[in-house]
Amino acid sequence: MWRYIAAFLIISFLFGNNRVNAQIPIGDTLTIIQKPILNIPAIVEPGDTLTIFCKTDIINSKWKANLLLNKKEYNLKVISYNQDATTGWWLLKVKIPDKLLYELYDLKVVTHSNETDVSKDAVRIIPRERKSFYFIQITDLHLPTHKFYEDSTAKYDTSELLDFYKVIEDINLINPEFVLLTGDLVNEGELEELDNRREYTMAQRMLTYLDVPVYLTAGNHDIGGWIPTPEPDGTARRSWWKFFGWDILDNPPSGYQEYTQNYSFDYGNVHFTALESYDNYDKWRSHIYGNESFTTSQLQWLQNDLNRAGNNAKKVLFYHYDFKHEIDLNALNVDMALWGHTHREIGMFQ
C-alpha cells in the first residue's frame, strides 16, 4: 500500500491532480540529436567509438559533445564529423573515455554557433557486454489512462501512470541490461496538444525514471489516429516524430524511401531489430501506409537489416503486432520475436 501512496504523491507532484488545469509544459522534443535518444539509446564500453546523428542546417566546422551525470559534464573527444548525403544529418563520431562511472548518462551536443541540445538517458556505459544477460519486455502501457477522449473523466485520470511507476520500481531493482517496450506507450496519440492533455509529455517523463536503457517501438495507439478525436489526420504520427523521432519520415529525401521508424542495435552476438507497427485508423496517407502495418519498404528494410547482421548473430525482432501476418519468422531465420497487443501474459513471443 505504501508504494501505491508514494507513487500517487509523485505523479500528483509531477503532473498535478488535475493534469489539464495544471497546464503541463511540453516535454523534451527532438531538435539536434536524432540518435542516440531516450527511446533509442546507445550501450557502450570505455574506449568505444559512438556515432551521434544530428540534424542542423548550420555548416559545422566544430562540434562539442559531453556526457552529463549528477550535474557534472564529461567531455567526449570528437574524432570526426561528416554530413550524410542521403539524410542530410551530421554523423559525429566521439570517443568514450575511460574511468567513468558505469551509469546511464544524458548526452549533450553543441554546434560551433552554440546551438545546444541534450538528450536524456541516451548513453549507458558498461564495463563490458555480457555473454549471458537478461532484458525485460514491457508492452501496452496506454499512458496515462485506458479511458478515451469521448469519456469526460479521461482527462483527469492518471491511473496508468501510477501502475507504471510501480513497475519501474521493480525493473530498477531487477536491473536488466535494458528494456524493450513493444508499443502502445500512450492511449491516444493525438492528445498531446489537444486540451493540454500532454500524453506524450507524460509518457516521456515516466520513461526517464527507468535506471536502465529502454528501446521503444510504436504501436497502433501511439500513431494510429482515432476518428472521434477532433484533431487533423496525421496528428498522432507527427507527435511521435516530435518526441521519439524522426520528422524526416514526414517527407523523406530522395534515396531514403522510409516512411516508418525502424532501427536495430547489437548487444554481444545478438542483433535486435525494431519495427514500427500501426493500424491506420484515420486513413492518413493511405497510399503510403495502407490500412495497417507493414509497408512493403518496411519488410524489405527488415530483410536487408537481418542480412547485414550475418549468419552468426542471434536475431531478435520486437514490434507491437503483425496485423496482416506478413512476418514469416522461419523464412527470416529469426531466433526470437517479441510483440504486444495481446493484453495478457501469453502469446507475446515465439
Salt bridges, closest charged atoms under 4 A:
GLU73 OE2 - LYS108 NZ 3.16
ASP106 OD2 - LYS120 NZ 3.51
ASP140 OD1 - HIS142 NE2 3.62
ASP140 OD1 - HIS320 NE2 3.85
ASP140 OD1 - HIS343 NE2 3.24
GLU160 OE2 - HIS146 ND1 3.02
ASP163 OD1 - LYS166 NZ 3.94
GLU169 OE1 - ARG3 NE 3.13
ASP170 OD1 - ARG3 NH2 3.17
GLU177 OE2 - ARG130 NE 3.06
ASP184 OD2 - HIS142 NE2 3.45
ASP184 OD2 - HIS221 NE2 3.99
ASP184 OD2 - HIS320 NE2 3.17
GLU192 OE2 - ARG198 NH1 3.27
GLU193 OE1 - ARG198 NH1 3.23
GLU193 OE2 - LYS242 NZ 3.89
ASP195 OD2 - ARG197 NH2 3.35
ASP247 OD2 - LYS55 NZ 2.89
ASP250 OD2 - ARG238 NH1 2.93
ASP250 OD1 - ARG285 NH2 2.75
ASP266 OD1 - HIS271 ND1 2.62
GLU276 OE2 - ARG237 NH1 2.52
ASP305 OD2 - HIS271 NE2 2.78
ASP305 OD1 - ARG308 NH2 3.73
GLU326 OE2 - LYS324 NZ 3.86
